[in-house]
Amino acid sequence: MALLKSNKVLYCLGNISPSLGVLSSRHSSWWGGVQMGPPDPILGVTEAFKKDTNPKKMNLGVGAYRDDQGKPFVLSCVRKAEALIAAKQVDKEYLPIGGLGEFNKACAQLAFGADNEVLKSGRNITVQTISGTGSLRIGANFLSRFHGGPRDVYLPKPSWGNHTPIFRDAGMQLKSYRYYDPSTCGFDFKGALDDISKIPEKSVILLHACAHNPTGVDPRPEQWKEIAEIVKQRQLLVFFDMAYQGFASGDIDRDAWAVRYFLEQGHNILLSQSFAKNMGLYGERVGGFTVVCNDAEEAKRVESQLKILIRPIYSNPPMNGARIAATILNTPELHSVWLEEVHGMANRIIKMREQLVAGLKKEGSSHNWNHVIDQIGMFCFTGLKPEQVERLSKEFSVYMTKDGRISMAGVTSGNVAYLAEGIHAVTK
Amino acid sequence: MSVFGDVPQAPPVAVFKLTADFREDSDPQKVNLGVGAYRTDECQPWVLPVVKKVERLIVEDGSLNHEYLPILGLPEFRSAASKVALGEDSPAIKESRVGGVQCLGGTGALRIGAEFLRRWYNGTNNTATPVYVSAPTWENHNSVFADAGFKDIRPYHYWDAANRGLDITGLLDDLEKAPERSVFVLHACAHNPTGTDPTQDQWKQIAEIMKRRNLFVFFDSAYQGFASGSLDKDAWSIRYFVSEGFELFVAQSFSKNFGLYNERVGNLTVVSQDGESLSRVLSQMEKIVRTTWSNPPSQGARIVSKTLNCPELFAEWKGNVKTMAERVLLMRDQLKAKLQALGTPGTWDHITQQIGMFSFTGLNPKQVEYMIKERHVYLMASGRINMCGLTSKNIDHVAQSIHDAVTKVQ
């Protein structure tokens, strides 16, 4: 009996990975070798914030817009669109794999301008995606499968933290080009051009269309022109990430200027769009992915392959958010209300930037804080060092990511003075 | 020269092409027995009354906003969804070793589960680990696991065409012969496309071999409640495996049983041996979700969560589910009766023995082509029909068409 039992133990032992300890009654867990994943750096900030009991605490981590009372803001055009949709009593049948047609059309028009030649010739394919992340991932998967050029995707340095793992999981490799200049808290134009001019031909280059995340530093139009020229010379495939159209300057067309300029210059771009921020539809996951092709025939072939990629991920996209976005974009009065509300959100951010700088001057800071006003969009790269960020969280309960990035959306007229006080205290 | 000059045209996804062709057809007697979505007796989509009610509540609730959900989804949804699958009194839930990942439909749950297995199941690279799917199976199973990186996807015996039933001998044999640690995708109930499920005794046999041979259990549960009309009955296989101590995955879909097709509501239930393993698993699931869609859509999860977590709404939902299941059962009875009355050659018992939305009629591709081209009755080339497409108004036409196909076309 004892021998039988020990044989059974040996048999089980043979199947266990070395990292496991105690045997259970049947056999050990499949998951003994699964490591604990590191906490998400951005969400980790929110976790710490939640635990803090200081009434003056500020969460400047995640990029979700807040109103001047620090509350989430549901746009009135969204509420109106929801009411319209509720009244219509539509069914819940599956969307096509590529999503809601009227959304896709409006999405592309928003990016390119309704009378753009690309749209008229039908040489773009635009599919609905799971917000910006889903769009980037579909694009990355598409490149991985079909791009004949080098497998390298060049990201600006720094870039949104999730860009790297998205492209990596899709099977691409990551490289970077200079972008942010810490000495000026501005754009390293010379460094960018220098690096881009050396990128191997036919590589993929990712560009933030506006409101660069995390730095808030955007090229000026004349700088974009030079970038476009070098990119063309190197025959690079351009992938634009546009998550903040309208949100950056307050003007939809102005924020899409770079995208439209590149199209004009003959670049057949890839484009990811998100409606999370500019329509406040974060949790509804509304986005679009576009491939600009040579002609309508090529667009059809590309479309068929995008569907083949999408189907084994989630089959077809969620209706609710896309319906809301399409209703807003396609209903003239809602469309104008939306433009006003986006303008309003962008303006509040700009005002907070101005008030923060004024506050720092008032505190007596001797540093140059102009970059806070020069930078654009939701985020500001303060230039704070990790030790200073740490002190801000410990001593002032002001939370931001370690790289010194703050979400201006978390700043209100009620707390901007406190923020200035804290930043001054750790930098004087 | 375009970078995409060499991109070939991909074939359309068959089931959607069928519906597209159906739409173009102008024949007044046309019937669509293709895509798996419920239809009323008027052949209309049905938004469940409980769903309409809950949607109104959501729209009217001024306190709700559109903020991001956590990466793993709405907590109240995840726990309620896992509870529906495993049962109110599940010991695994009581022991805190069950977790959920809110995903985009059943497809999303399968994909996230597959991605996890490829990375973490047996060592850190499972591209060579065999994944077994039933022969036949939902065609997207193959693509989900292939795109998740698995290179060795194999069929296991399932459908016995000669006897129009389950090939249990072949199935058990495949289980015995599969390399240890292989992954098996099992349909919890209402097998798609055959509608043929193992009996409880057969499930017990399957479980015994899988336990003995260290095979991984990945349930696909897309029809809970929809198959028999009873949530508990349709979850019997899942609960049995859990009670036998298995660690397993369940990809749950709420597309059919809630009629929430286009809101993409799904949940990947993870049953682990202990809470500590579970939290490590979920932490890695987060990494995978973050690069796929960051966080899931909130609308559908809110609807399901509100319904499952409120006793009155939950009861109302069960009633709605029963309505759908019963209409399907009625159509099965009537189709079989009509074929028998017509004296259609062959036996048609399988129509009522099979369960769920689909029926594997046994029609061959030529007969299917006849059905589509000559009779404007659209079904999949495999002979699969969606029972929901049948109504009191079209069932005679369909029965007659099947009869003609069987007698005229070999």
Interface residues (C-beta under 8 A of the other chain):
Chain A: N15 S17 S24 S25 R26 H27 S28 S29 W30 W31 G32 G33 V34 Q35 M36 G37 D40 L43 V62 A64 P72 V74 V78 E82 A83 A86 Q89 D91 K92 E93 Y94 L95 P96 I97 I130 S131 G132 T133 G134 R137 F146 H147 G148 G149 N162 P165 I166 R168 D169 K202 L237 N268 A276 G280 L281 Y282 G283 E284 R285 V291 C293 N294 E298 K300 R301 V302 S304 Q305 K307 I308 L309 R311 P312 I313 Y314 S315 N316 P317 P318 M319 N320 G321
Chain B: S2 V3 F4 G5 D6 V7 P8 Q9 A10 P11 P12 V13 F16 V35 A37 Q44 P45 V47 V51 K52 E55 R56 V59 N65 H66 E67 Y68 L69 I71 C103 L104 G105 T107 G108 R111 W120 Y121 N122 G123 T124 N140 S143 V144 A146 D147 A148 E180 K211 N214 F216 G245 E247 S255 G259 L260 Y261 N262 E263 R264 S272 Q273 D274 S277 S279 R280 V281 S283 Q284 E286 K287 I288 R290 T291 T292 W293 S294 N295 P296 P297 S298 Q299 G300
